Amino acid sequence: MKSYRVRWIVAILAAVGAASLLAMLIWRPGELSFGSGAETKANFVLASSKGGAVDAKSLLGKPFTVHFGYTHCAEVCPTMLYDVSSMLTHLGDSAKDIRVFFITVDPERDTVEAVRDFLANFDPRIEGLVPTAGELQKLASEFRVFYTKVPSASSEYSMDHTASMFLFDAKGRLADTIAFGEPPEMAEAKIRKVLSGG
């Protein structure tokens, strides 16, 4: 039973890793933007775990990151958020202005309150965004990410989803992506580059 669980986890991580790699291959820096001058211009107004709503137009002026996940995620999302929290701590004051967003791909279960409680386990700079089903579909198209419900034998279900983190510069342009499981030193170097305006 134990070896079966290990094989199951490895299979999931492999699938998520492949999806993250696909996201990196699909996007090129500068191709996705919240401003002008890009092939795809993302836009949204989403309910926030910190109260009120976040308008994509308000993000310009400071670098930010976007990561898709869900609160019932057993392995990938907590690991990614823990890694991000550790990197933010390590970066110290140089990362004080970066905004970090976690967008749920499971609005059926993830209320604003549920996302807020989930994120309380990680760095307080991480802000949860909760789209409606329609808003999520639009976001997935704009970001070229995938998500799908995976039924189980019980009444619960899991979500397969793209696990890459998207890094945006202060002008709202996609600067890079960080894949799930990417070595911390590589991921931190990418964040440092965005923070420095490089």
URHUJO-V492196 format. One record per run of one state. SS is the DSSP state (2 for helix, 1 for strand, 0 for the rest). FROM is the first residue (numbers start at 0). TO is the last residue. If there is no record, write none. Layout:
# URHUJO-V492196
ss & from & to
SS & FROM & TO
SS & FROM & TO
This chain:
# URHUJO-V492196
ss & from & to
0 & 0 & 0
2 & 1 & 25
0 & 26 & 30
1 & 31 & 32
0 & 33 & 38
1 & 39 & 40
0 & 41 & 43
1 & 44 & 47
0 & 48 & 51
1 & 52 & 54
2 & 55 & 58
0 & 59 & 62
1 & 63 & 68
0 & 69 & 74
2 & 75 & 94
0 & 95 & 97
1 & 98 & 103
0 & 104 & 110
2 & 111 & 118
0 & 119 & 124
1 & 125 & 129
0 & 130 & 131
2 & 132 & 142
0 & 143 & 145
1 & 146 & 150
0 & 151 & 155
1 & 156 & 160
0 & 161 & 163
1 & 164 & 167
0 & 168 & 171
1 & 172 & 177
0 & 178 & 182
2 & 183 & 194
0 & 195 & 197
